[in-house]
Amino acid sequence: MEESVKGCDYVLHVASPVFAISDNNKEIEMAVNGTKFTLNACLKFNVKKVVITSSISAMIHDDFEQDENSWF
């Protein structure tokens, strides 16, 4: 799978499992490990630039309150 970035100058990481609220650490671990795997593959094959996007889910608190402190 890491071979998919071989020969690439740029990689966009735009997809990851999204769980609005999850008590299941396995689901969160899966998303984190997927990003780490992508970044390590990019390092291995000397990719010049990686862009990782996110979503509103990255700033949602357990109580769904959003304010200026939501972006950590």
N, C-alpha and C positions, 0 to 999 in steps of 0.2 A: 504493500500500500504506500509506503513512503516513497517508492519509486515514482509515484505520480507527480512529484514536484521536480524530479530530475530534469535538468535542462531549462527550468523556468527561471526567469529573472524576477518575477513578481508573483505573489500568492495572496489571494483574498480568502480569508476564513470568515464565511458569512453564515454558517449554519451550525447550530448546536441545540441539543435538547433544551427546552424551556419549560420550567415548572414554576408557576406563579408562587406557590407556597408548597414547600416539600419538607417533610420530616424525614425523608428517605435519603440518607447520606450517600447511598449507592448511586442514586440518580445524579446528584451533584458531582460526585467523584467521577462519574462517566463523562460529564461535560468538561470538567477540568482536565482530565486525562486526554481527552480528544484534542484539546487546544495544545497541551504540552507535546503530544505526539506530532502534531502539525509543525510546531515551532522547531522541534528537534530534527525533523525531516528537512526543514528549510535550512537549518544550520549545516547538516550533513552535506547537502547539495549546493551550498553557497548561494542561496537565493538572496538577491539584492535587497528586496523590500517585502515586508509582510504587513498586510492591513487586516486587523481583527475588528469586526463590527460587533455591536451589541444591540440591545433593545431596551425598551422601557422596563422590562423585567429585571434588569440589573439594578434598578433603584427602588423597587417596591419593597416596602417594609412589611412586617407581619400584619400590621394594622392598616396597611394600604394608604397611610398618610404620606403625602408628598409635599415637600417644601424645599427651601434653599439648602437645607442640610442633607437632602436625599442623595446628592451626588458625592460619594466619598472619594 
